[in-house]
Amino acid sequence: MIDYIIVGFGLAGLAFVEKLKNNNKSFMVYENYSQKSSRVAGGLYNPVILKRFTAAWLASEQLELALPFYKNIQDNLGEALVSELPVLRRFNNIEEQNLWFEACDKPVLKTFLSSELIRNENEALDVPFHYGRVKGTGKIDIKKLLSLYVLDLEKKESLIKESLEHNELAIETDFIDYKGLRAKNIVFAEGFGVRNNPFFNYLPLQGNKGEYIIIKCKDLQLKEAVKSSIFIIPLGDDLYKVGATYNNQDKTPDITTSAREQLQMKLERFLKVDYEVVDQVAGIRPTIRDRRPLIGTHPEYKNMHIINGLGSRGILIGPYVANKLYDFIENDGSLDKEIDIKRFENLR
Ligand SMILES: Cc1cc2nc3c(=O)[nH]c(=O)nc-3n(C[C@H](O)[C@H](O)[C@H](O)COP(=O)(O)OP(=O)(O)OC[C@H]3O[C@@H](n4cnc5c(N)ncnc54)[C@H](O)[C@@H]3O)c2cc1C
């Protein structure tokens, strides 16, 4: 009998698997590549909500955990995956500048916002009202990280590239049986795919589709990530990720012309040089109406658990909630009410 079956290997599955590895637990991961949210993500970690200049939920605490978490994986996998990357917020007008300075004085934001106004020296960009700089930001090559990690799991025979079929699960008092594989626990980390999970599809996962375009632009020569109404994130070799869109109506997995047009229109408001769109990606963020993760144990089955609802900030939230869930299961810890799925028990 193994300790855990993990269903799904995006940022949530990764964070929980890493926790299991570090605690010498045995596990088997199922991944069917039906969802792409983690693989298409911008890869930015950023403790500040740049629309309103507020600190993200538990930003300091999560950042403190997440950086060593990803650096440790980077060391184990032996490839460069984590890099510091300054984020510059382009101000649209004087009012925004003033709001930024007000935010700089707030105790929670002081450590993350620089009060120095930064002048644009890049002729490819139109930035009449200057930039503010966010501190403590960076980028993780999630796509590469996940695929290297998958290779490692395959080598150790800890991954099955198949759908976990929920109707094949036999739930016994002390274990779960899945097609002859017995585990003490099962953890669902299916992202938006949880909508097809009969045990947890009562949870109010809304889903928010995000798309990026990838552009090639020789004359941009940008070293920092720039945030205006959209992000421009440098990828190297004159390539940049531009986006993302937020759409809570369309739940289809494919890229759309309307998203590309919307992103190009926003980009061209401040990019003054020629560029070419070379690619486009789409994924569905697992978002919840109260903007908090979905963590906990099934109301009926004590060996069935969930880690989901990472929303638009999976990089920072993943390691934090994986720790919470692990302690809850293994050390009989408690879960904060705001992340516990118990808050939605009335929806069953
Ligand atoms: C366009 C876009 C940009 C983003 N940018 C950022 C960013 O810059 N920074 C940031 O922190 N966050 C970002 N996010 C959000 C982040 O990507 C999500 O929070 C994160 O991907 C959620 O991870 P997850 O593991 O819960 O879900 P997913 O990544 O969707 O992973 C779930 C996995 O489960 C698998 N699965 C589902 N059902 C089954 C089954 N029955 N059997 C086997 N496998 C199954 C799926 O194939 C999938 O791989 C972005 C998201 C999008 C869409």
The ligand as an SDF file (V2000), in Angstrom:
LIG
                    3D

 53 58  0  0  0  0  0  0  0  0999 V2000
   -2.9870   32.8270  -18.7980 C   0  0  0  0  0  0  0  0  0  0  0  0
   -2.6520   32.5860  -17.3580 C   0  0  0  0  0  0  0  0  0  0  0  0
   -1.6030   33.2820  -16.7730 C   0  0  0  0  0  0  0  0  0  0  0  0
   -1.2570   33.0700  -15.4330 C   0  0  0  0  0  0  0  0  0  0  0  0
   -0.1770   33.7260  -14.9110 N   0  0  0  0  0  0  0  0  0  0  0  0
    0.1900   33.4920  -13.6340 C   0  0  0  0  0  0  0  0  0  0  0  0
    1.3540   34.0980  -13.0840 C   0  0  0  0  0  0  0  0  0  0  0  0
    2.0780   34.8350  -13.7810 O   0  0  0  0  0  0  0  0  0  0  0  0
    1.6460   33.8570  -11.7740 N   0  0  0  0  0  0  0  0  0  0  0  0
    0.8830   33.0330  -10.9840 C   0  0  0  0  0  0  0  0  0  0  0  0
    1.1990   32.8480   -9.8040 O   0  0  0  0  0  0  0  0  0  0  0  0
   -0.2130   32.4210  -11.5000 N   0  0  0  0  0  0  0  0  0  0  0  0
   -0.5680   32.6310  -12.7900 C   0  0  0  0  0  0  0  0  0  0  0  0
   -1.6810   32.0100  -13.3070 N   0  0  0  0  0  0  0  0  0  0  0  0
   -2.5130   31.1940  -12.4010 C   0  0  0  0  0  0  0  0  0  0  0  0
   -1.9310   29.8200  -12.1890 C   0  0  0  0  0  0  0  0  0  0  0  0
   -1.5510   29.3210  -13.4280 O   0  0  0  0  0  0  0  0  0  0  0  0
   -2.9610   28.9220  -11.4990 C   0  0  0  0  0  0  0  0  0  0  0  0
   -3.1740   29.4010  -10.1900 O   0  0  0  0  0  0  0  0  0  0  0  0
   -2.4610   27.4880  -11.4320 C   0  0  0  0  0  0  0  0  0  0  0  0
   -2.1560   27.0350  -12.7190 O   0  0  0  0  0  0  0  0  0  0  0  0
   -3.4480   26.5340  -10.8010 C   0  0  0  0  0  0  0  0  0  0  0  0
   -2.7980   25.2980  -10.6780 O   0  0  0  0  0  0  0  0  0  0  0  0
   -3.5740   23.9280  -10.4710 P   0  0  0  0  0  0  0  0  0  0  0  0
   -2.5360   22.8920  -10.3090 O   0  0  0  0  0  0  0  0  0  0  0  0
   -4.6150   24.0790   -9.4390 O   0  0  0  0  0  0  0  0  0  0  0  0
   -4.3780   23.7220  -11.8520 O   0  0  0  0  0  0  0  0  0  0  0  0
   -3.8750   23.1850  -13.2740 P   0  0  0  0  0  0  0  0  0  0  0  0
   -2.6340   23.8500  -13.6980 O   0  0  0  0  0  0  0  0  0  0  0  0
   -5.0560   23.2770  -14.1840 O   0  0  0  0  0  0  0  0  0  0  0  0
   -3.5090   21.6820  -12.9940 O   0  0  0  0  0  0  0  0  0  0  0  0
   -4.4530   20.6630  -12.8200 C   0  0  0  0  0  0  0  0  0  0  0  0
   -3.9120   19.4270  -13.4930 C   0  0  0  0  0  0  0  0  0  0  0  0
   -4.7660   18.3140  -13.2490 O   0  0  0  0  0  0  0  0  0  0  0  0
   -4.8630   17.5420  -14.4220 C   0  0  0  0  0  0  0  0  0  0  0  0
   -6.1010   16.7490  -14.3110 N   0  0  0  0  0  0  0  0  0  0  0  0
   -7.3670   17.2260  -14.1350 C   0  0  0  0  0  0  0  0  0  0  0  0
   -8.2420   16.2150  -14.0120 N   0  0  0  0  0  0  0  0  0  0  0  0
   -7.5350   15.0590  -14.1000 C   0  0  0  0  0  0  0  0  0  0  0  0
   -7.8710   13.6670  -14.0320 C   0  0  0  0  0  0  0  0  0  0  0  0
   -9.1210   13.2360  -13.8380 N   0  0  0  0  0  0  0  0  0  0  0  0
   -6.8720   12.7530  -14.1740 N   0  0  0  0  0  0  0  0  0  0  0  0
   -5.5820   13.1420  -14.3520 C   0  0  0  0  0  0  0  0  0  0  0  0
   -5.2080   14.4610  -14.4190 N   0  0  0  0  0  0  0  0  0  0  0  0
   -6.1670   15.3950  -14.2830 C   0  0  0  0  0  0  0  0  0  0  0  0
   -4.8430   18.5840  -15.5400 C   0  0  0  0  0  0  0  0  0  0  0  0
   -4.4510   18.0550  -16.7700 O   0  0  0  0  0  0  0  0  0  0  0  0
   -3.8380   19.5980  -15.0020 C   0  0  0  0  0  0  0  0  0  0  0  0
   -2.5170   19.3440  -15.4250 O   0  0  0  0  0  0  0  0  0  0  0  0
   -2.0190   32.1740  -14.6480 C   0  0  0  0  0  0  0  0  0  0  0  0
   -3.0610   31.4510  -15.2360 C   0  0  0  0  0  0  0  0  0  0  0  0
   -3.3760   31.6400  -16.5910 C   0  0  0  0  0  0  0  0  0  0  0  0
   -4.4750   30.8290  -17.2190 C   0  0  0  0  0  0  0  0  0  0  0  0
  1  2  1  0
  2  3  1  0
  2 52  2  0
  3  4  2  0
  4  5  1  0
  4 50  1  0
  5  6  2  0
  6  7  1  0
  6 13  1  0
  7  8  2  0
  7  9  1  0
  9 10  1  0
 10 11  2  0
 10 12  1  0
 12 13  2  0
 13 14  1  0
 14 15  1  0
 14 50  1  0
 15 16  1  0
 16 17  1  0
 16 18  1  0
 18 19  1  0
 18 20  1  0
 20 21  1  0
 20 22  1  0
 22 23  1  0
 23 24  1  0
 24 25  2  0
 24 26  1  0
 24 27  1  0
 27 28  1  0
 28 29  2  0
 28 30  1  0
 28 31  1  0
 31 32  1  0
 32 33  1  0
 33 34  1  0
 33 48  1  0
 34 35  1  0
 35 36  1  0
 35 46  1  0
 36 37  1  0
 36 45  1  0
 37 38  2  0
 38 39  1  0
 39 40  1  0
 39 45  2  0
 40 41  1  0
 40 42  2  0
 42 43  1  0
 43 44  2  0
 44 45  1  0
 46 47  1  0
 46 48  1  0
 48 49  1  0
 50 51  2  0
 51 52  1  0
 52 53  1  0
M  END
$$$$
